[in-house]
Every structure is written in structure tokens, then in C-alpha cells.
Amino acid sequence: MASNAETRRTTNEILIGKKPLMTYVTATLVQLANEPTVVIKARGRSITRAVDVAQIIVKRMGNIGYKIGSVKIGSETIQSEDGKVRNVSTIEVQVSR
Amino acid sequence: MASNAETRRTTNEILIGKKPLMTYVTATLVQLANEPTVVIKARGRSITRAVDVAQIIVKRMGNIGYKIGSVKIGSETIQSEDGKVRNVSTIEVQVSR
């Protein structure tokens, strides 16, 4: 039961990386068919892409009625390869149907 | 009176461009000394930098008690030099003291 809940939470998130933008648009749309709310997450330079993905879904698929919920920004501390600690900005965009 | 109000609104915004990050951090801090709320705006690839600026202000100057208010994302239609119409994503981050 607990592991099931965890699986749900994981599939509810789309983490934006370096793949083509439409890959993430498609992945988000597939998730939105199953879940009422999907959270698009990104950090560092991918933040711009996360906003792009959310905008493409809301503007181009506007007739289906997807909408943007809360937008949260934050920062994470990561350890880079040379052992230094750096801060990286993060974003979480909630998209709902 | 009306023009005065307009001037206020304009100086209340920091538009993120291509200058060094700390330029915008300083500009935002100067505005926050005069205004209770400053809106950090960016579009396209500068979106990541807008989040960075907001995070630097909130985390590093945390003891002064600045905090992030609403974060809005959107998109604008712009005409590029070749006459084509493109969409560009935008962000507005409210920072308050």
C-alpha cells in the first residue's frame, strides 16, 4: 500500500532534462490522462524549458482546458564533481486538467 | 498624479537581461529599500536567471527577511526579425520585505 502510494507520487512528476522539448510535452500529456495534476520539475538551466513545456500544454492544448496551478521556486544544494558545494535554483510547475 | 503612479509601477520592476547576475541582485535590493514589493521579470532564456536572482536575495540575505510572493509564468507573442511570429515564455517573481 505504501509502495503503491510512492509509485503514484513518482509518476506524478515530470523532471525536465536535455531531451527535445516535445518529449516532455508528450510525457506530461500522457500523465495528465491518468492523473488530475502533474508537477513539472526542473533545476538550473532547464528551468526555462519547464516553463516552455507548461506554456505549450496550456496554450496549444487550451481547448482541452489544462491550467497552471501553483508555481514554486526554490534552491537545492548540490555537491559538484570537484567537491565544492553549490546552490542550484529549482522550479515546480503544477499543471491540472 | 497619474504619471507619478506610472513611474512608481515602472521602478517597481526589474527586467532581467544579459548583464552579470549580481547587477540585478543589487538593483533589486536597492528597489526593495524604497518599495515593499519588487517584481523580477524575465523572458526566454533569462527565466533561469530571474529565479537565481530571487533565490540569492532570499537565501543569502535571509536574515533581513525578504520573501518570495507569487510566481507567475506566461507567454508573449513576439515578432522576430524575419517577420515570423514566435511565442516566448515569461516569468514574474514577486519579492517582498
N, CA and C atoms of all chains as a GROMACS GRO file, in nm:
protein
  582
    1MET      N    1   0.084  -0.121   0.000
    1MET     CA    2   0.000   0.000   0.000
    1MET      C    3   0.087   0.125   0.000
    2ALA      N    4   0.188   0.123   0.088
    2ALA     CA    5   0.278   0.238   0.096
    2ALA      C    6   0.360   0.250  -0.033
    3SER      N    7   0.406   0.137  -0.083
    3SER     CA    8   0.488   0.142  -0.204
    3SER      C    9   0.403   0.186  -0.323
    4ASN      N   10   0.276   0.148  -0.322
    4ASN     CA   11   0.186   0.190  -0.427
    4ASN      C   12   0.170   0.342  -0.428
    5ALA      N   13   0.153   0.398  -0.309
    5ALA     CA   14   0.139   0.543  -0.297
    5ALA      C   15   0.265   0.613  -0.347
    6GLU      N   16   0.378   0.551  -0.318
    6GLU     CA   17   0.504   0.612  -0.360
    6GLU      C   18   0.517   0.611  -0.512
    7THR      N   19   0.478   0.500  -0.573
    7THR     CA   20   0.483   0.491  -0.719
    7THR      C   21   0.396   0.600  -0.781
    8ARG      N   22   0.278   0.618  -0.725
    8ARG     CA   23   0.188   0.722  -0.774
    8ARG      C   24   0.253   0.858  -0.772
    9ARG      N   25   0.318   0.888  -0.657
    9ARG     CA   26   0.376   1.021  -0.644
    9ARG      C   27   0.487   1.041  -0.746
   10THR      N   28   0.564   0.936  -0.769
   10THR     CA   29   0.675   0.946  -0.862
   10THR      C   30   0.627   0.971  -1.005
   11THR      N   31   0.525   0.898  -1.048
   11THR     CA   32   0.478   0.913  -1.186
   11THR      C   33   0.403   1.045  -1.204
   12ASN      N   34   0.373   1.110  -1.095
   12ASN     CA   35   0.302   1.237  -1.098
   12ASN      C   36   0.396   1.352  -1.136
   13GLU      N   37   0.525   1.324  -1.138
   13GLU     CA   38   0.625   1.428  -1.164
   13GLU      C   39   0.693   1.408  -1.297
   14ILE      N   40   0.717   1.517  -1.366
   14ILE     CA   41   0.796   1.512  -1.489
   14ILE      C   42   0.921   1.595  -1.463
   15LEU      N   43   1.037   1.529  -1.470
   15LEU     CA   44   1.162   1.601  -1.448
   15LEU      C   45   1.222   1.640  -1.583
   16ILE      N   46   1.239   1.770  -1.603
   16ILE     CA   47   1.287   1.820  -1.731
   16ILE      C   48   1.438   1.806  -1.741
   17GLY      N   49   1.483   1.744  -1.850
   17GLY     CA   50   1.626   1.727  -1.876
   17GLY      C   51   1.664   1.785  -2.011
   18LYS      N   52   1.752   1.715  -2.079
   18LYS     CA   53   1.810   1.770  -2.203
   18LYS      C   54   1.748   1.714  -2.331
   19LYS      N   55   1.644   1.632  -2.318
   19LYS     CA   56   1.580   1.578  -2.439
   19LYS      C   57   1.502   1.687  -2.513
   20PRO      N   58   1.460   1.657  -2.636
   20PRO     CA   59   1.381   1.759  -2.709
   20PRO      C   60   1.255   1.796  -2.630
   21LEU      N   61   1.218   1.924  -2.642
   21LEU     CA   62   1.107   1.979  -2.565
   21LEU      C   63   0.978   1.897  -2.577
   22MET      N   64   0.947   1.854  -2.698
   22MET     CA   65   0.820   1.784  -2.720
   22MET      C   66   0.814   1.649  -2.650
   23THR      N   67   0.931   1.592  -2.619
   23THR     CA   68   0.935   1.469  -2.540
   23THR      C   69   0.865   1.490  -2.406
   24TYR      N   70   0.894   1.604  -2.343
   24TYR     CA   71   0.837   1.633  -2.211
   24TYR      C   72   0.692   1.677  -2.222
   25VAL      N   73   0.659   1.744  -2.331
   25VAL     CA   74   0.518   1.782  -2.353
   25VAL      C   75   0.434   1.656  -2.364
   26THR      N   76   0.482   1.560  -2.445
   26THR     CA   77   0.409   1.433  -2.464
   26THR      C   78   0.400   1.357  -2.332
   27ALA      N   79   0.511   1.348  -2.260
   27ALA     CA   80   0.513   1.275  -2.132
   27ALA      C   81   0.414   1.337  -2.033
   28THR      N   82   0.409   1.470  -2.031
   28THR     CA   83   0.317   1.538  -1.939
   28THR      C   84   0.172   1.511  -1.978
   29LEU      N   85   0.144   1.516  -2.110
   29LEU     CA   86   0.008   1.491  -2.157
   29LEU      C   87  -0.038   1.349  -2.126
   30VAL      N   88   0.054   1.253  -2.139
   30VAL     CA   89   0.022   1.114  -2.107
   30VAL      C   90  -0.011   1.102  -1.959
   31GLN      N   91   0.070   1.168  -1.874
   31GLN     CA   92   0.044   1.164  -1.730
   31GLN      C   93  -0.089   1.231  -1.695
   32LEU      N   94  -0.120   1.339  -1.765
   32LEU     CA   95  -0.244   1.412  -1.736
   32LEU      C   96  -0.368   1.331  -1.775
   33ALA      N   97  -0.350   1.231  -1.861
   33ALA     CA   98  -0.461   1.143  -1.895
   33ALA      C   99  -0.494   1.051  -1.777
   34ASN      N  100  -0.392   1.024  -1.693
   34ASN     CA  101  -0.410   0.933  -1.579
   34ASN      C  102  -0.429   1.005  -1.447
   35GLU      N  103  -0.366   1.120  -1.434
   35GLU     CA  104  -0.365   1.191  -1.307
   35GLU      C  105  -0.429   1.328  -1.326
   36PRO      N  106  -0.500   1.378  -1.226
   36PRO     CA  107  -0.559   1.512  -1.240
   36PRO      C  108  -0.456   1.625  -1.237
   37THR      N  109  -0.344   1.599  -1.171
   37THR     CA  110  -0.242   1.702  -1.157
   37THR      C  111  -0.103   1.643  -1.182
   38VAL      N  112  -0.024   1.715  -1.259
   38VAL     CA  113   0.114   1.673  -1.284
   38VAL      C  114   0.205   1.789  -1.244
   39VAL      N  115   0.318   1.756  -1.183
   39VAL     CA  116   0.414   1.860  -1.144
   39VAL      C  117   0.536   1.852  -1.236
   40ILE      N  118   0.562   1.961  -1.306
   40ILE     CA  119   0.678   1.968  -1.394
   40ILE      C  120   0.792   2.029  -1.314
   41LYS      N  121   0.901   1.954  -1.300
   41LYS     CA  122   1.014   1.999  -1.218
   41LYS      C  123   1.138   2.019  -1.302
   42ALA      N  124   1.218   2.117  -1.264
   42ALA     CA  125   1.344   2.139  -1.332
   42ALA      C  126   1.440   2.212  -1.240
   43ARG      N  127   1.566   2.204  -1.272
   43ARG     CA  128   1.662   2.284  -1.198
   43ARG      C  129   1.770   2.337  -1.291
   44GLY      N  130   1.834   2.443  -1.247
   44GLY     CA  131   1.939   2.506  -1.327
   44GLY      C  132   1.884   2.559  -1.459
   45ARG      N  133   1.961   2.536  -1.565
   45ARG     CA  134   1.925   2.593  -1.695
   45ARG      C  135   1.798   2.534  -1.754
   46SER      N  136   1.756   2.419  -1.703
   46SER     CA  137   1.633   2.358  -1.755
   46SER      C  138   1.507   2.430  -1.708
   47ILE      N  139   1.521   2.526  -1.616
   47ILE     CA  140   1.404   2.598  -1.564
   47ILE      C  141   1.326   2.663  -1.676
   48THR      N  142   1.397   2.728  -1.769
   48THR     CA  143   1.330   2.791  -1.882
   48THR      C  144   1.249   2.689  -1.962
   49ARG      N  145   1.306   2.570  -1.979
   49ARG     CA  146   1.238   2.466  -2.054
   49ARG      C  147   1.113   2.416  -1.982
   50ALA      N  148   1.118   2.411  -1.851
   50ALA     CA  149   1.000   2.370  -1.775
   50ALA      C  150   0.885   2.468  -1.798
   51VAL      N  151   0.917   2.598  -1.800
   51VAL     CA  152   0.815   2.699  -1.827
   51VAL      C  153   0.762   2.683  -1.970
   52ASP      N  154   0.852   2.657  -2.064
   52ASP     CA  155   0.811   2.634  -2.203
   52ASP      C  156   0.714   2.516  -2.214
   53VAL      N  157   0.747   2.406  -2.149
   53VAL     CA  158   0.662   2.286  -2.154
   53VAL      C  159   0.523   2.318  -2.100
   54ALA      N  160   0.519   2.385  -1.985
   54ALA     CA  161   0.390   2.419  -1.925
   54ALA      C  162   0.310   2.511  -2.017
   55GLN      N  163   0.377   2.606  -2.079
   55GLN     CA  164   0.308   2.701  -2.166
   55GLN      C  165   0.256   2.634  -2.293
   56ILE      N  166   0.334   2.543  -2.348
   56ILE     CA  167   0.289   2.472  -2.469
   56ILE      C  168   0.162   2.393  -2.437
   57ILE      N  169   0.161   2.327  -2.321
   57ILE     CA  170   0.045   2.246  -2.283
   57ILE      C  171  -0.078   2.334  -2.262
   58VAL      N  172  -0.060   2.446  -2.195
   58VAL     CA  173  -0.176   2.530  -2.161
   58VAL      C  174  -0.225   2.610  -2.283
   59LYS      N  175  -0.133   2.663  -2.363
   59LYS     CA  176  -0.174   2.749  -2.475
   59LYS      C  177  -0.218   2.668  -2.596
   60ARG      N  178  -0.139   2.569  -2.637
   60ARG     CA  179  -0.172   2.497  -2.761
   60ARG      C  180  -0.282   2.396  -2.741
   61MET      N  181  -0.291   2.342  -2.620
   61MET     CA  182  -0.395   2.243  -2.593
   61MET      C  183  -0.505   2.312  -2.511
   62GLY      N  184  -0.519   2.443  -2.529
   62GLY     CA  185  -0.609   2.522  -2.445
   62GLY      C  186  -0.752   2.475  -2.446
   63ASN      N  187  -0.797   2.422  -2.560
   63ASN     CA  188  -0.937   2.379  -2.570
   63ASN      C  189  -0.970   2.259  -2.483
   64ILE      N  190  -0.867   2.184  -2.442
   64ILE     CA  191  -0.890   2.070  -2.352
   64ILE      C  192  -0.904   2.120  -2.208
   65GLY      N  193  -0.855   2.240  -2.183
   65GLY     CA  194  -0.878   2.303  -2.054
   65GLY      C  195  -0.776   2.274  -1.948
   66TYR      N  196  -0.652   2.248  -1.988
   66TYR     CA  197  -0.548   2.235  -1.887
   66TYR      C  198  -0.516   2.372  -1.832
   67LYS      N  199  -0.481   2.377  -1.703
   67LYS     CA  200  -0.444   2.507  -1.647
   67LYS      C  201  -0.327   2.493  -1.548
   68ILE      N  202  -0.256   2.606  -1.534
   68ILE     CA  203  -0.141   2.608  -1.445
   68ILE      C  204  -0.186   2.637  -1.303
   69GLY      N  205  -0.141   2.554  -1.209
   69GLY     CA  206  -0.173   2.577  -1.069
   69GLY      C  207  -0.062   2.657  -1.005
   70SER      N  208  -0.013   2.609  -0.893
   70SER     CA  209   0.091   2.685  -0.823
   70SER      C  210   0.226   2.671  -0.894
   71VAL      N  211   0.304   2.777  -0.886
   71VAL     CA  212   0.440   2.776  -0.938
   71VAL      C  213   0.532   2.805  -0.820
   72LYS      N  214   0.621   2.710  -0.791
   72LYS     CA  215   0.711   2.729  -0.676
   72LYS      C  216   0.855   2.736  -0.724
   73ILE      N  217   0.931   2.828  -0.666
   73ILE     CA  218   1.074   2.829  -0.694
   73ILE      C  219   1.149   2.805  -0.564
   74GLY      N  220   1.268   2.750  -0.576
   74GLY     CA  221   1.349   2.720  -0.459
   74GLY      C  222   1.493   2.701  -0.499
   75SER      N  223   1.571   2.646  -0.408
   75SER     CA  224   1.708   2.612  -0.446
   75SER      C  225   1.753   2.488  -0.371
   76GLU      N  226   1.843   2.416  -0.434
   76GLU     CA  227   1.898   2.294  -0.375
   76GLU      C  228   2.049   2.308  -0.364
   77THR      N  229   2.104   2.243  -0.264
   77THR     CA  230   2.249   2.241  -0.251
   77THR      C  231   2.300   2.112  -0.314
   78ILE      N  232   2.387   2.125  -0.411
   78ILE     CA  233   2.444   2.004  -0.470
   78ILE      C  234   2.596   2.008  -0.460
   79GLN      N  235   2.653   1.887  -0.457
   79GLN     CA  236   2.798   1.876  -0.449
   79GLN      C  237   2.850   1.851  -0.591
   80SER      N  238   2.930   1.942  -0.641
   80SER     CA  239   2.982   1.923  -0.776
   80SER      C  240   3.100   1.828  -0.774
   81GLU      N  241   3.147   1.790  -0.893
   81GLU     CA  242   3.248   1.684  -0.904
   81GLU      C  243   3.379   1.720  -0.834
   82ASP      N  244   3.411   1.849  -0.827
   82ASP     CA  245   3.535   1.888  -0.761
   82ASP      C  246   3.518   1.900  -0.609
   83GLY      N  247   3.403   1.855  -0.558
   83GLY     CA  248   3.382   1.851  -0.414
   83GLY      C  249   3.326   1.979  -0.355
   84LYS      N  250   3.313   2.083  -0.438
   84LYS     CA  251   3.258   2.208  -0.388
   84LYS      C  252   3.105   2.200  -0.377
   85VAL      N  253   3.052   2.274  -0.284
   85VAL     CA  254   2.907   2.277  -0.266
   85VAL      C  255   2.852   2.399  -0.339
   86ARG      N  256   2.753   2.376  -0.425
   86ARG     CA  257   2.694   2.486  -0.500
   86ARG      C  258   2.544   2.488  -0.479
   87ASN      N  259   2.486   2.605  -0.497
   87ASN     CA  260   2.341   2.616  -0.493
   87ASN      C  261   2.287   2.617  -0.636
   88VAL      N  262   2.179   2.545  -0.658
   88VAL     CA  263   2.116   2.546  -0.789
   88VAL      C  264   1.967   2.579  -0.770
   89SER      N  265   1.917   2.668  -0.853
   89SER     CA  266   1.776   2.707  -0.844
   89SER      C  267   1.686   2.597  -0.900
   90THR      N  268   1.566   2.589  -0.846
   90THR     CA  269   1.470   2.488  -0.890
   90THR      C  270   1.333   2.552  -0.917
   91ILE      N  271   1.252   2.483  -0.995
   91ILE     CA  272   1.114   2.528  -1.017
   91ILE      C  273   1.022   2.407  -1.018
   92GLU      N  274   0.900   2.427  -0.972
   92GLU     CA  275   0.796   2.325  -0.978
   92GLU      C  276   0.670   2.391  -1.030
   93VAL      N  277   0.624   2.344  -1.145
   93VAL     CA  278   0.501   2.400  -1.206
   93VAL      C  279   0.393   2.293  -1.204
   94GLN      N  280   0.282   2.326  -1.139
   94GLN     CA  281   0.170   2.233  -1.131
   94GLN      C  282   0.077   2.255  -1.249
   95VAL      N  283   0.048   2.149  -1.323
   95VAL     CA  284  -0.049   2.159  -1.433
   95VAL      C  285  -0.165   2.064  -1.402
   96SER      N  286  -0.287   2.117  -1.413
   96SER     CA  287  -0.405   2.036  -1.382
   96SER      C  288  -0.500   2.033  -1.501
   97ARG      N  289  -0.582   1.932  -1.503
   97ARG     CA  290  -0.690   1.932  -1.603
   97ARG      C  291  -0.823   1.960  -1.536
   98MET      N  292  -0.043   6.326  -1.128
   98MET     CA  293  -0.075   6.220  -1.032
   98MET      C  294  -0.071   6.083  -1.101
   99ALA      N  295  -0.136   6.079  -1.217
   99ALA     CA  296  -0.140   5.954  -1.291
   99ALA      C  297   0.000   5.916  -1.339
  100SER      N  298   0.075   6.016  -1.386
  100SER     CA  299   0.208   5.986  -1.438
  100SER      C  300   0.300   5.945  -1.323
  101ASN      N  301   0.276   6.001  -1.206
  101ASN     CA  302   0.354   5.964  -1.089
  101ASN      C  303   0.332   5.817  -1.055
  102ALA      N  304   0.206   5.776  -1.056
  102ALA     CA  305   0.172   5.637  -1.027
  102ALA      C  306   0.240   5.544  -1.128
  103GLU      N  307   0.244   5.588  -1.252
  103GLU     CA  308   0.304   5.505  -1.356
  103GLU      C  309   0.454   5.490  -1.334
  104THR      N  310   0.520   5.599  -1.296
  104THR     CA  311   0.663   5.595  -1.268
  104THR      C  312   0.691   5.495  -1.156
  105ARG      N  313   0.609   5.501  -1.054
  105ARG     CA  314   0.624   5.408  -0.942
  105ARG      C  315   0.618   5.264  -0.987
  106ARG      N  316   0.518   5.236  -1.070
  106ARG     CA  317   0.498   5.098  -1.112
  106ARG      C  318   0.620   5.050  -1.193
  107THR      N  319   0.672   5.140  -1.275
  107THR     CA  320   0.786   5.102  -1.359
  107THR      C  321   0.910   5.070  -1.276
  108THR      N  322   0.939   5.154  -1.178
  108THR     CA  323   1.059   5.133  -1.098
  108THR      C  324   1.044   5.013  -1.004
  109ASN      N  325   0.922   4.965  -0.994
  109ASN     CA  326   0.891   4.851  -0.910
  109ASN      C  327   0.933   4.719  -0.976
  110GLU      N  328   0.970   4.726  -1.104
  110GLU     CA  329   1.003   4.606  -1.179
  110GLU      C  330   1.152   4.601  -1.213
  111ILE      N  331   1.207   4.482  -1.206
  111ILE     CA  332   1.345   4.461  -1.250
  111ILE      C  333   1.338   4.364  -1.368
  112LEU      N  334   1.382   4.410  -1.484
  112LEU     CA  335   1.380   4.323  -1.602
  112LEU      C  336   1.517   4.259  -1.620
  113ILE      N  337   1.521   4.127  -1.616
  113ILE     CA  338   1.647   4.055  -1.623
  113ILE      C  339   1.696   4.043  -1.767
  114GLY      N  340   1.820   4.086  -1.790
  114GLY     CA  341   1.881   4.076  -1.923
  114GLY      C  342   2.010   3.999  -1.918
  115LYS      N  343   2.109   4.044  -1.991
  115LYS     CA  344   2.232   3.968  -2.009
  115LYS      C  345   2.349   4.018  -1.923
  116LYS      N  346   2.324   4.115  -1.836
  116LYS     CA  347   2.433   4.164  -1.751
  116LYS      C  348   2.468   4.060  -1.644
  117PRO      N  349   2.582   4.080  -1.574
  117PRO     CA  350   2.617   3.985  -1.466
  117PRO      C  351   2.506   3.977  -1.362
  118LEU      N  352   2.489   3.857  -1.309
  118LEU     CA  353   2.380   3.828  -1.217
  118LEU      C  354   2.373   3.927  -1.101
  119MET      N  355   2.489   3.960  -1.043
  119MET     CA  356   2.490   4.044  -0.924
  119MET      C  357   2.442   4.187  -0.953
  120THR      N  358   2.448   4.227  -1.079
  120THR     CA  359   2.392   4.358  -1.118
  120THR      C  360   2.243   4.363  -1.084
  121TYR      N  361   2.174   4.254  -1.113
  121TYR     CA  362   2.029   4.250  -1.089
  121TYR      C  363   1.998   4.229  -0.942
  122VAL      N  364   2.085   4.155  -0.874
  122VAL     CA  365   2.066   4.136  -0.730
  122VAL      C  366   2.076   4.273  -0.661
  123THR      N  367   2.179   4.348  -0.696
  123THR     CA  368   2.198   4.481  -0.637
  123THR      C  369   2.082   4.573  -0.671
  124ALA      N  370   2.042   4.574  -0.798
  124ALA     CA  371   1.930   4.660  -0.841
  124ALA      C  372   1.802   4.626  -0.765
  125THR      N  373   1.779   4.497  -0.745
  125THR     CA  374   1.658   4.455  -0.673
  125THR      C  375   1.665   4.499  -0.527
  126LEU      N  376   1.783   4.482  -0.465
  126LEU     CA  377   1.800   4.522  -0.325
  126LEU      C  378   1.780   4.673  -0.307
  127VAL      N  379   1.830   4.751  -0.402
  127VAL     CA  380   1.812   4.897  -0.396
  127VAL      C  381   1.663   4.930  -0.404
  128GLN      N  382   1.592   4.864  -0.496
  128GLN     CA  383   1.449   4.889  -0.508
  128GLN      C  384   1.374   4.848  -0.382
  129LEU      N  385   1.417   4.737  -0.321
  129LEU     CA  386   1.349   4.688  -0.200
  129LEU      C  387   1.369   4.781  -0.081
  130ALA      N  388   1.472   4.867  -0.091
  130ALA     CA  389   1.491   4.966   0.016
  130ALA      C  390   1.384   5.075   0.005
  131ASN      N  391   1.333   5.097  -0.117
  131ASN     CA  392   1.233   5.202  -0.139
  131ASN      C  393   1.090   5.150  -0.146
  132GLU      N  394   1.075   5.030  -0.196
  132GLU     CA  395   0.942   4.975  -0.221
  132GLU      C  396   0.924   4.847  -0.139
  133PRO      N  397   0.804   4.821  -0.090
  133PRO     CA  398   0.784   4.698  -0.014
  133PRO      C  399   0.788   4.572  -0.101
  134THR      N  400   0.754   4.589  -0.228
  134THR     CA  401   0.749   4.473  -0.318
  134THR      C  402   0.816   4.506  -0.451
  135VAL      N  403   0.898   4.415  -0.500
  135VAL     CA  404   0.962   4.431  -0.630
  135VAL      C  405   0.928   4.308  -0.714
  136VAL      N  406   0.901   4.330  -0.842
  136VAL     CA  407   0.870   4.219  -0.931
  136VAL      C  408   0.988   4.198  -1.026
  137ILE      N  409   1.046   4.079  -1.020
  137ILE     CA  410   1.156   4.044  -1.109
  137ILE      C  411   1.098   3.975  -1.232
  138LYS      N  412   1.121   4.036  -1.348
  138LYS     CA  413   1.062   3.983  -1.471
  138LYS      C  414   1.170   3.934  -1.566
  139ALA      N  415   1.138   3.830  -1.641
  139ALA     CA  416   1.232   3.781  -1.743
  139ALA      C  417   1.154   3.705  -1.848
  140ARG      N  418   1.217   3.691  -1.964
  140ARG     CA  419   1.156   3.605  -2.065
  140ARG      C  420   1.264   3.526  -2.136
  141GLY      N  421   1.220   3.416  -2.197
  141GLY     CA  422   1.313   3.328  -2.269
  141GLY      C  423   1.419   3.270  -2.177
  142ARG      N  424   1.542   3.268  -2.226
  142ARG     CA  425   1.650   3.203  -2.151
  142ARG      C  426   1.684   3.273  -2.021
  143SER      N  427   1.642   3.398  -2.006
  143SER     CA  428   1.672   3.471  -1.882
  143SER      C  429   1.586   3.426  -1.765
  144ILE      N  430   1.487   3.339  -1.792
  144ILE     CA  431   1.397   3.293  -1.685
  144ILE      C  432   1.476   3.228  -1.572
  145THR      N  433   1.571   3.143  -1.609
  145THR     CA  434   1.655   3.077  -1.509
  145THR      C  435   1.727   3.180  -1.422
  146ARG      N  436   1.776   3.287  -1.487
  146ARG     CA  437   1.849   3.390  -1.414
  146ARG      C  438   1.758   3.468  -1.319
  147ALA      N  439   1.632   3.486  -1.358
  147ALA     CA  440   1.538   3.554  -1.269
  147ALA      C  441   1.517   3.474  -1.141
  148VAL      N  442   1.508   3.341  -1.156
  148VAL     CA  443   1.493   3.253  -1.039
  148VAL      C  444   1.619   3.260  -0.954
  149ASP      N  445   1.736   3.261  -1.020
  149ASP     CA  446   1.863   3.273  -0.946
  149ASP      C  447   1.868   3.402  -0.864
  150VAL      N  448   1.830   3.513  -0.927
  150VAL     CA  449   1.833   3.643  -0.857
  150VAL      C  450   1.742   3.640  -0.734
  151ALA      N  451   1.621   3.588  -0.752
  151ALA     CA  452   1.527   3.581  -0.640
  151ALA      C  453   1.582   3.493  -0.528
  152GLN      N  454   1.643   3.381  -0.565
  152GLN     CA  455   1.696   3.288  -0.465
  152GLN      C  456   1.815   3.347  -0.390
  153ILE      N  457   1.902   3.418  -0.462
  153ILE     CA  458   2.017   3.480  -0.396
  153ILE      C  459   1.968   3.581  -0.292
  154ILE      N  460   1.867   3.660  -0.329
  154ILE     CA  461   1.815   3.761  -0.237
  154ILE      C  462   1.752   3.697  -0.114
  155VAL      N  463   1.674   3.591  -0.135
  155VAL     CA  464   1.602   3.530  -0.023
  155VAL      C  465   1.695   3.447   0.065
  156LYS      N  466   1.787   3.370   0.003
  156LYS     CA  467   1.871   3.280   0.083
  156LYS      C  468   1.989   3.352   0.148
  157ARG      N  469   2.062   3.431   0.068
  157ARG     CA  470   2.183   3.492   0.123
  157ARG      C  471   2.153   3.610   0.212
  158MET      N  472   2.041   3.679   0.183
  158MET     CA  473   2.005   3.794   0.265
  158MET      C  474   1.891   3.754   0.358
  159GLY      N  475   1.885   3.626   0.390
  159GLY     CA  476   1.771   3.570   0.464
  159GLY      C  477   1.744   3.639   0.596
  160ASN      N  478   1.852   3.684   0.662
  160ASN     CA  479   1.834   3.744   0.794
  160ASN      C  480   1.762   3.878   0.789
  161ILE      N  481   1.760   3.941   0.671
  161ILE     CA  482   1.686   4.066   0.658
  161ILE      C  483   1.536   4.037   0.640
  162GLY      N  484   1.506   3.915   0.600
  162GLY     CA  485   1.366   3.873   0.596
  162GLY      C  486   1.293   3.899   0.467
  163TYR      N  487   1.365   3.902   0.355
  163TYR     CA  488   1.296   3.910   0.226
  163TYR      C  489   1.229   3.777   0.198
  164LYS      N  490   1.113   3.784   0.132
  164LYS     CA  491   1.048   3.657   0.096
  164LYS      C  492   0.984   3.663  -0.042
  165ILE      N  493   0.969   3.545  -0.100
  165ILE     CA  494   0.912   3.535  -0.234
  165ILE      C  495   0.760   3.529  -0.223
  166GLY      N  496   0.694   3.616  -0.299
  166GLY     CA  497   0.548   3.614  -0.303
  166GLY      C  498   0.502   3.526  -0.417
  167SER      N  499   0.412   3.579  -0.499
  167SER     CA  500   0.358   3.498  -0.608
  167SER      C  501   0.460   3.484  -0.720
  168VAL      N  502   0.457   3.368  -0.784
  168VAL     CA  503   0.539   3.342  -0.902
  168VAL      C  504   0.443   3.314  -1.016
  169LYS      N  505   0.451   3.396  -1.121
  169LYS     CA  506   0.360   3.377  -1.234
  169LYS      C  507   0.439   3.343  -1.359
  170ILE      N  508   0.389   3.247  -1.436
  170ILE     CA  509   0.450   3.221  -1.566
  170ILE      C  510   0.347   3.248  -1.674
  171GLY      N  511   0.395   3.282  -1.792
  171GLY     CA  512   0.306   3.312  -1.904
  171GLY      C  513   0.382   3.305  -2.033
  172SER      N  514   0.322   3.357  -2.139
  172SER     CA  515   0.396   3.365  -2.265
  172SER      C  516   0.354   3.488  -2.342
  173GLU      N  517   0.447   3.538  -2.421
  173GLU     CA  518   0.423   3.656  -2.502
  173GLU      C  519   0.447   3.620  -2.648
  174THR      N  520   0.374   3.686  -2.736
  174THR     CA  521   0.397   3.667  -2.878
  174THR      C  522   0.490   3.778  -2.926
  175ILE      N  523   0.601   3.741  -2.984
  175ILE     CA  524   0.692   3.843  -3.036
  175ILE      C  525   0.718   3.818  -3.183
  176GLN      N  526   0.747   3.928  -3.255
  176GLN     CA  527   0.777   3.916  -3.397
  176GLN      C  528   0.929   3.916  -3.413
  177SER      N  529   0.982   3.808  -3.464
  177SER     CA  530   1.126   3.802  -3.482
  177SER      C  531   1.167   3.879  -3.609
  178GLU      N  532   1.299   3.894  -3.627
  178GLU     CA  533   1.349   3.980  -3.734
  178GLU      C  534   1.309   3.933  -3.873
  179ASP      N  535   1.289   3.803  -3.890
  179ASP     CA  536   1.249   3.752  -4.021
  179ASP      C  537   1.097   3.762  -4.042
  180GLY      N  538   1.029   3.830  -3.952
  180GLY     CA  539   0.885   3.854  -3.970
  180GLY      C  540   0.796   3.744  -3.916
  181LYS      N  541   0.857   3.635  -3.869
  181LYS     CA  542   0.777   3.526  -3.813
  181LYS      C  543   0.731   3.559  -3.672
  182VAL      N  544   0.616   3.505  -3.636
  182VAL     CA  545   0.564   3.527  -3.502
  182VAL      C  546   0.602   3.408  -3.415
  183ARG      N  547   0.664   3.436  -3.301
  183ARG     CA  548   0.704   3.329  -3.212
  183ARG      C  549   0.648   3.353  -3.072
  184ASN      N  550   0.635   3.246  -2.997
  184ASN     CA  551   0.595   3.258  -2.858
  184ASN      C  552   0.718   3.248  -2.770
  185VAL      N  553   0.724   3.334  -2.669
  185VAL     CA  554   0.834   3.327  -2.574
  185VAL      C  555   0.774   3.321  -2.433
  186SER      N  556   0.829   3.231  -2.352
  186SER     CA  557   0.780   3.216  -2.215
  186SER      C  558   0.828   3.331  -2.127
  187THR      N  559   0.749   3.364  -2.027
  187THR     CA  560   0.784   3.472  -1.935
  187THR      C  561   0.767   3.426  -1.790
  188ILE      N  562   0.833   3.499  -1.700
  188ILE     CA  563   0.815   3.472  -1.557
  188ILE      C  564   0.812   3.605  -1.482
  189GLU      N  565   0.734   3.607  -1.375
  189GLU     CA  566   0.730   3.724  -1.286
  189GLU      C  567   0.741   3.672  -1.143
  190VAL      N  568   0.846   3.712  -1.075
  190VAL     CA  569   0.867   3.668  -0.937
  190VAL      C  570   0.856   3.790  -0.845
  191GLN      N  571   0.763   3.783  -0.752
  191GLN     CA  572   0.742   3.892  -0.658
  191GLN      C  573   0.830   3.869  -0.535
  192VAL      N  574   0.910   3.970  -0.500
  192VAL     CA  575   0.990   3.962  -0.378
  192VAL      C  576   0.948   4.076  -0.286
  193SER      N  577   0.922   4.043  -0.160
  193SER     CA  578   0.877   4.144  -0.064
  193SER      C  579   0.966   4.146   0.058
  194ARG      N  580   0.966   4.258   0.127
  194ARG     CA  581   1.038   4.264   0.254
  194ARG      C  582   0.936   4.265   0.368
   0.00000   0.00000   0.00000
